[in-house]
């Protein structure tokens, strides 16, 4: 009898101590802080109760334009830009999150102030796209796309959009311009 009481107390203590509170700035494959890949537009005020949410509607749903939601701290600092899957639909889930504030970080401490070396050290690069002014580095394991300005590349790689950019072409100290978490369900 005594052992079962001690067992129950031990299990209760372990359960209570294992419960971890979500870091509001942690980025994972399926979450950015308290925002998840299943959060609907109508729930944004509950997810960001202390922040300001500003909506920009780019058109209407018939034109295919997306309406972005900008998340600002009460002091005015921009934190995130959220793009829902469907425009003008309060039940739509968030499809894309642009990380602006450097306090948002992955478990491996990748932020908007990190370098390509950090990305390559902690994650497997899935794909590199050569765009007009940037290169996009995709990491499937995190559902993330990191943008690096072509000004960070050697001069001979900056202007040829047909060039296949490899990991070895990108300098270790190339800074991240911004990055996205993509939840294309």
C-alpha positions as CSV (number, residue, x, y, z in Angstrom):
1,X,0.0,0.0,0.0
2,X,2.8,2.4,1.0
3,X,4.7,1.6,-2.2
4,X,1.8,2.3,-4.4
5,X,1.3,5.7,-2.8
6,X,4.9,6.6,-3.3
7,X,4.6,5.4,-6.9
8,X,1.7,7.6,-7.5
9,X,3.4,10.6,-5.9
10,X,6.6,9.9,-8.0
11,X,4.6,9.7,-11.2
12,X,2.8,12.9,-10.4
13,X,6.0,14.7,-9.7
14,X,7.6,13.5,-12.9
15,X,4.6,14.5,-14.9
16,X,4.5,18.0,-13.4
17,X,8.2,18.6,-13.8
18,X,8.2,17.4,-17.4
19,X,5.6,19.9,-18.5
20,X,7.5,22.6,-20.4
21,X,6.1,26.0,-21.2
22,X,6.3,27.0,-24.9
23,X,9.0,29.6,-25.6
24,X,7.2,32.5,-27.4
25,X,10.2,33.0,-29.7
26,X,11.1,29.3,-30.5
27,X,10.8,28.2,-34.1
28,X,10.1,24.5,-35.0
29,X,8.9,22.7,-38.0
30,X,5.2,23.1,-37.0
31,X,5.3,26.2,-34.9
32,X,6.7,29.8,-34.6
33,X,6.3,30.7,-30.9
34,X,2.7,30.0,-30.0
35,X,1.6,30.1,-33.7
36,X,1.2,26.6,-35.2
37,X,0.6,25.2,-38.7
38,X,-3.1,24.7,-37.7
39,X,-3.7,28.2,-36.3
40,X,-6.6,29.9,-38.1
41,X,-6.7,33.6,-39.0
42,X,-9.7,34.1,-36.6
43,X,-7.4,32.9,-33.7
44,X,-4.5,35.4,-34.2
45,X,-5.7,37.8,-31.5
46,X,-5.6,34.9,-29.0
47,X,-2.1,33.8,-30.1
48,X,-0.8,37.4,-30.0
49,X,-2.8,39.0,-27.1
50,X,-0.1,41.6,-26.2
51,X,0.8,42.5,-29.8
52,X,-0.8,44.6,-32.5
53,X,-2.1,42.9,-35.7
54,X,-2.3,44.9,-38.8
55,X,-3.9,43.6,-41.9
56,X,-3.0,44.4,-45.5
57,X,-5.4,43.2,-48.1
58,X,-3.8,43.1,-51.5
59,X,-6.9,42.6,-53.6
60,X,-9.8,40.2,-53.4
61,X,-10.1,36.4,-53.4
62,X,-11.1,36.4,-57.1
63,X,-7.9,38.1,-58.2
64,X,-5.8,35.6,-56.2
65,X,-4.2,38.2,-54.1
66,X,-3.1,37.3,-50.5
67,X,-3.8,39.4,-47.5
68,X,-0.9,39.6,-45.1
69,X,-1.1,40.1,-41.3
70,X,1.8,42.1,-39.7
71,X,2.5,41.4,-36.1
72,X,4.0,44.3,-34.1
73,X,5.0,44.6,-30.5
74,X,3.1,47.3,-28.6
75,X,6.2,49.5,-29.0
76,X,5.9,49.3,-32.8
77,X,8.7,46.8,-33.6
78,X,7.7,44.5,-36.4
79,X,7.9,40.8,-35.4
80,X,6.4,38.6,-38.1
81,X,4.5,38.8,-41.4
82,X,1.8,36.1,-41.8
83,X,0.2,35.0,-45.0
84,X,-2.9,32.9,-44.8
85,X,-3.6,30.1,-47.3
86,X,-6.8,31.7,-48.5
87,X,-7.4,35.4,-48.8
88,X,-10.3,37.0,-46.9
89,X,-11.2,33.8,-45.1
90,X,-11.1,33.9,-41.3
91,X,-11.0,30.1,-41.1
92,X,-8.0,29.8,-43.3
93,X,-4.8,28.5,-41.7
94,X,-1.5,30.4,-41.9
95,X,0.6,29.2,-44.9
96,X,3.7,31.3,-44.6
97,X,5.5,33.1,-41.7
98,X,8.2,35.6,-42.5
99,X,10.5,36.0,-39.5
100,X,11.6,39.6,-38.9
101,X,12.6,39.9,-35.3
102,X,16.0,38.3,-34.3
103,X,14.6,37.1,-31.0
104,X,12.8,34.3,-33.0
105,X,15.2,31.4,-33.2
106,X,15.3,27.7,-34.0
107,X,16.3,25.1,-31.5
108,X,19.8,25.4,-33.0
109,X,19.8,29.2,-32.4
110,X,19.4,30.2,-36.1
111,X,18.0,33.7,-36.3
112,X,17.7,36.5,-38.8
113,X,21.2,37.5,-37.7
114,X,22.8,34.1,-38.4
115,X,25.2,33.2,-41.2
116,X,25.2,30.5,-43.9
117,X,27.7,28.6,-41.8
118,X,25.2,28.2,-39.0
119,X,22.5,26.9,-41.3
120,X,24.9,24.4,-43.0
121,X,26.3,23.3,-39.6
122,X,22.9,22.4,-38.1
123,X,20.7,21.5,-41.0
124,X,20.8,19.6,-44.3
125,X,20.4,21.9,-47.2
126,X,17.5,20.6,-49.4
127,X,17.7,23.0,-52.3
128,X,19.3,26.3,-53.4
129,X,17.4,28.6,-55.8
130,X,19.1,31.3,-57.8
131,X,16.8,34.4,-58.0
132,X,17.4,37.9,-59.4
133,X,18.8,39.6,-56.3
134,X,18.9,36.7,-53.8
135,X,19.5,33.1,-53.4
136,X,17.0,31.0,-51.5
137,X,18.3,28.2,-49.3
138,X,15.6,25.6,-48.4
139,X,15.7,23.3,-45.3
140,X,12.9,20.7,-45.5
141,X,13.6,19.5,-42.0
142,X,12.5,22.8,-40.7
143,X,10.0,23.8,-43.4
144,X,12.2,26.9,-43.8
145,X,13.6,29.0,-46.6
146,X,16.5,31.4,-45.9
147,X,17.1,34.4,-48.2
148,X,20.7,35.5,-48.7
149,X,21.4,38.7,-50.7
150,X,23.6,38.1,-53.8
151,X,25.8,40.9,-52.6
152,X,27.1,38.3,-50.1
153,X,28.4,36.1,-53.0
154,X,31.6,36.5,-54.9
155,X,31.2,39.0,-57.8
156,X,31.4,36.3,-60.5
157,X,28.3,34.6,-59.1
158,X,26.0,37.6,-58.7
159,X,24.6,38.2,-62.1
160,X,24.1,34.9,-63.9
161,X,20.6,33.7,-63.0
162,X,21.1,30.5,-65.0
163,X,24.1,29.5,-62.8
164,X,23.5,26.5,-60.5
165,X,24.5,27.7,-57.1
166,X,26.1,25.1,-54.9
167,X,26.7,25.1,-51.1
168,X,30.4,25.5,-51.7
169,X,29.8,28.8,-53.7
170,X,28.2,30.5,-50.7
171,X,30.7,32.1,-48.2
172,X,30.4,30.9,-44.6
173,X,30.0,34.4,-43.4
174,X,27.1,35.2,-45.8
175,X,24.3,36.8,-43.7
176,X,20.7,35.8,-43.8
177,X,18.6,38.6,-45.2
178,X,15.3,37.1,-43.8
179,X,13.7,33.7,-43.6
180,X,10.3,32.0,-43.9
181,X,8.6,29.1,-42.4
182,X,6.3,27.5,-45.0
183,X,3.3,25.4,-44.1
184,X,2.0,24.4,-47.5
185,X,-0.6,21.8,-46.4
